[in-house]
């Protein structure tokens, strides 16, 4: 039986993953800022077969509360087999360009809060000498584009941190999976003008994530075609990229 910690437990992708794990009979510990949403998700997961679902209110930007969350998680689950980090915001690039505080807030939410929690949890997994840490990043972190470079910079920082952490924890038998979704149909992207054929459902992304964890993957582009798309984008010379980038 798996014991799973999910950060950002009421987000669309996290819920889709949790439903799959609930059907497998996993014990779940969900964290997030919105207690009512978390409890609604927890009730749904219990109906779907999860024997134990606990919730804990946590604002990830309050780094001082990370240790208390971890203590509550360990009390509820004992050991942690899988941790999925799925929280975040989609930055308003125009606002970030005008407002330093807005830019710093987005970097804190999408990068520093994740790095802070991973720093704390890494020692736990290292002591266990097993388990998987899965972190949702984004294809936006592969290259800075004018339309979302604050968000992209945050995700690039997370990706680089996870790469180093993966090498460190590999020696202890711990896996670190970096997840890079493309466009996903979630409340966070509602209202955006997105290219329909490239937009995936949370269920499709969740299926890829759960499978990648089971297979011990290091990195995942989801859906799969984003791997090819980003290979092309990363390969463009700078003098071309800055002229065609959106």
C-alpha positions as CSV (number, residue, x, y, z in Angstrom):
1,X,0.0,0.0,0.0
2,X,1.4,3.4,-1.0
3,X,1.6,6.4,1.2
4,X,1.4,9.6,-0.9
5,X,1.9,13.3,0.0
6,X,0.4,15.7,-2.5
7,X,1.2,19.4,-2.3
8,X,-1.4,21.6,-4.1
9,X,-3.9,18.8,-3.5
10,X,-6.9,20.6,-5.0
11,X,-5.3,21.5,-8.3
12,X,-6.8,19.8,-11.4
13,X,-3.8,17.7,-12.2
14,X,-3.2,16.7,-8.6
15,X,-6.8,15.6,-8.2
16,X,-6.7,13.5,-11.4
17,X,-3.5,11.8,-10.1
18,X,-5.0,11.3,-6.6
19,X,-8.1,9.6,-8.1
20,X,-5.9,7.0,-9.8
21,X,-4.0,6.3,-6.6
22,X,-7.2,6.2,-4.6
23,X,-8.5,3.3,-6.8
24,X,-5.2,1.5,-6.1
25,X,-5.9,1.8,-2.3
26,X,-3.2,4.4,-1.5
27,X,-3.2,6.4,1.7
28,X,-3.2,10.1,0.8
29,X,-2.2,13.3,2.6
30,X,-3.3,16.5,0.8
31,X,-2.0,20.0,1.4
32,X,-3.2,23.4,0.0
33,X,-4.4,26.8,0.9
34,X,-8.1,26.2,0.7
35,X,-9.5,23.9,3.4
36,X,-13.0,23.6,1.9
37,X,-11.7,22.5,-1.5
38,X,-9.2,20.1,0.1
39,X,-12.0,18.4,2.2
40,X,-14.2,18.1,-0.9
41,X,-11.4,16.4,-2.8
42,X,-10.7,14.2,0.3
43,X,-14.4,13.1,0.4
44,X,-14.3,12.2,-3.3
45,X,-11.1,10.1,-2.8
46,X,-12.6,8.2,0.1
47,X,-15.5,7.2,-2.1
48,X,-13.1,6.1,-4.8
49,X,-11.4,3.7,-2.5
50,X,-8.6,5.5,-0.6
51,X,-8.5,3.9,2.9
52,X,-7.1,7.1,4.5
53,X,-7.2,10.7,3.3
54,X,-5.9,13.5,5.6
55,X,-5.8,17.2,4.8
56,X,-3.6,20.0,6.0
57,X,-3.9,23.7,5.3
58,X,-0.6,25.2,4.0
59,X,0.4,28.3,2.2
60,X,3.6,27.2,0.4
61,X,5.0,30.7,0.6
62,X,5.0,30.5,4.4
63,X,8.3,28.5,4.6
64,X,8.2,28.4,8.4
65,X,5.1,26.2,8.2
66,X,6.7,23.5,6.0
67,X,8.2,21.6,9.0
68,X,4.8,21.5,10.8
69,X,3.2,20.1,7.6
70,X,5.8,17.4,7.3
71,X,5.4,16.5,11.0
72,X,1.6,16.1,10.4
73,X,2.2,14.1,7.3
74,X,4.5,11.7,9.0
75,X,2.1,11.3,11.9
76,X,-0.7,10.4,9.4
77,X,1.3,8.3,6.9
78,X,4.4,7.1,8.7
79,X,6.7,6.8,5.7
80,X,6.2,8.7,2.4
81,X,6.5,6.6,-0.7
82,X,5.6,9.3,-3.2
83,X,5.5,13.1,-3.0
84,X,3.8,15.1,-5.8
85,X,4.3,18.8,-5.8
86,X,1.5,20.3,-7.9
87,X,0.9,23.8,-6.6
88,X,1.6,27.1,-8.5
89,X,0.2,30.1,-10.2
90,X,0.2,31.3,-13.9
91,X,2.0,34.6,-13.8
92,X,0.6,37.7,-15.4
93,X,3.6,38.7,-17.4
94,X,2.5,42.2,-18.1
95,X,1.9,42.9,-14.4
96,X,5.2,41.4,-13.5
97,X,6.9,43.8,-16.0
98,X,5.3,46.8,-14.3
99,X,5.5,45.7,-10.7
100,X,8.6,44.3,-9.0
101,X,6.6,43.0,-6.1
102,X,4.4,41.0,-8.4
103,X,7.4,39.5,-10.2
104,X,9.0,38.5,-6.8
105,X,5.7,37.0,-5.6
106,X,5.4,34.9,-8.7
107,X,9.0,33.7,-8.4
108,X,8.4,32.9,-4.7
109,X,5.3,30.9,-5.4
110,X,6.5,29.0,-8.5
111,X,10.2,28.5,-7.5
112,X,11.4,29.4,-4.0
113,X,8.5,27.7,-2.2
114,X,9.1,24.4,-4.0
115,X,12.9,24.6,-3.5
116,X,12.3,25.3,0.2
117,X,10.1,22.3,0.6
118,X,12.3,20.0,-1.4
119,X,15.3,21.0,0.7
120,X,13.4,19.9,3.8
121,X,11.9,16.7,2.3
122,X,15.1,15.6,0.6
123,X,16.6,14.6,4.0
124,X,13.5,12.5,4.8
125,X,13.7,10.5,1.6
126,X,17.5,10.2,1.9
127,X,17.0,8.6,5.3
128,X,14.3,6.2,4.0
129,X,16.6,5.2,1.1
130,X,13.6,4.8,-1.2
131,X,10.6,6.7,-2.6
132,X,9.8,9.1,-5.4
133,X,9.7,12.9,-5.5
134,X,7.7,14.1,-8.4
135,X,7.6,17.8,-9.2
136,X,5.4,19.6,-11.8
137,X,7.4,22.1,-13.7
138,X,6.6,23.3,-17.2
139,X,7.8,23.4,-20.8
140,X,8.0,27.1,-20.2
141,X,11.2,26.5,-18.3
142,X,13.0,25.2,-21.3
143,X,13.5,28.7,-22.9
144,X,12.5,32.2,-22.0
145,X,9.8,33.7,-24.1
146,X,8.6,37.3,-24.0
147,X,5.0,36.3,-23.1
148,X,5.9,34.4,-19.9
149,X,9.6,34.7,-19.0
150,X,8.9,35.3,-15.3
151,X,6.9,32.1,-15.0
152,X,9.5,30.4,-17.3
153,X,12.4,31.6,-15.1
154,X,10.7,30.1,-12.0
155,X,10.2,26.8,-13.7
156,X,13.8,26.7,-15.1
157,X,15.0,27.2,-11.5
158,X,12.9,24.3,-10.3
159,X,14.1,22.1,-13.2
160,X,17.8,22.8,-12.4
161,X,17.3,22.2,-8.7
162,X,15.6,18.9,-9.4
163,X,18.3,17.8,-11.7
164,X,20.9,18.3,-9.0
165,X,18.7,16.8,-6.4
166,X,18.1,13.7,-8.6
167,X,21.9,13.1,-8.9
168,X,22.3,13.5,-5.1
169,X,19.4,11.2,-4.1
170,X,20.1,8.6,-6.8
171,X,22.9,7.3,-4.5
172,X,20.2,6.7,-1.8
173,X,17.8,4.8,-4.0
174,X,15.4,7.8,-4.3
175,X,13.9,8.9,-7.6
176,X,13.3,12.5,-8.6
177,X,10.9,13.1,-11.5
178,X,10.7,16.4,-13.3
179,X,7.3,16.8,-15.0
180,X,7.0,19.3,-17.9
181,X,3.4,19.6,-19.1
182,X,2.5,21.7,-22.1
183,X,-0.9,23.4,-22.3
184,X,-3.4,21.8,-20.0
185,X,-7.1,22.6,-19.7
186,X,-7.4,23.6,-16.1
187,X,-8.9,26.6,-14.2
188,X,-5.5,28.2,-14.2
189,X,-5.6,28.4,-18.0
190,X,-9.3,29.3,-18.3
191,X,-9.8,32.3,-20.5
192,X,-6.5,32.0,-22.3
193,X,-6.4,31.7,-26.1
194,X,-4.6,28.3,-26.5
195,X,-4.1,26.2,-29.7
196,X,-6.8,23.5,-29.3
197,X,-4.8,20.5,-30.8
198,X,-2.0,21.1,-28.3
199,X,-4.2,21.3,-25.2
200,X,-4.4,18.2,-23.0
201,X,-6.9,17.3,-20.3
202,X,-5.8,16.9,-16.7
203,X,-6.7,13.2,-16.9
204,X,-4.3,12.6,-19.8
205,X,-1.5,14.4,-18.0
206,X,-2.2,12.4,-14.8
207,X,-2.1,9.1,-16.6
208,X,1.4,10.1,-17.9
209,X,2.6,11.2,-14.5
210,X,1.4,8.0,-12.7
211,X,3.0,5.8,-15.4
212,X,6.3,7.8,-15.3
213,X,6.5,7.4,-11.5
214,X,5.8,3.6,-11.8
215,X,8.6,3.3,-14.4
216,X,11.1,5.3,-12.4
217,X,11.5,8.0,-15.1
218,X,13.8,11.1,-14.5
219,X,11.9,13.5,-16.7
220,X,8.5,13.6,-18.4
221,X,7.1,15.8,-21.2
222,X,3.4,15.5,-21.3
223,X,1.7,14.9,-23.7
224,X,4.6,13.2,-25.4
225,X,4.8,15.5,-28.4
226,X,6.0,18.4,-26.3
227,X,9.4,16.7,-26.2
228,X,9.8,17.2,-29.9
229,X,8.3,20.7,-29.9
230,X,10.7,21.8,-27.2
231,X,13.7,20.2,-28.9
232,X,13.0,22.4,-31.9
233,X,12.5,25.5,-29.7
234,X,15.7,24.9,-27.8
235,X,17.6,24.3,-31.0
236,X,16.8,27.7,-32.6
237,X,19.7,30.1,-32.7
238,X,19.2,33.1,-30.5
239,X,19.2,35.6,-33.4
240,X,16.3,33.6,-34.9
241,X,14.5,32.9,-31.6
242,X,14.3,36.5,-30.5
243,X,12.6,37.4,-33.8
244,X,10.0,34.7,-33.9
245,X,9.3,34.1,-30.2
246,X,6.0,35.2,-28.8
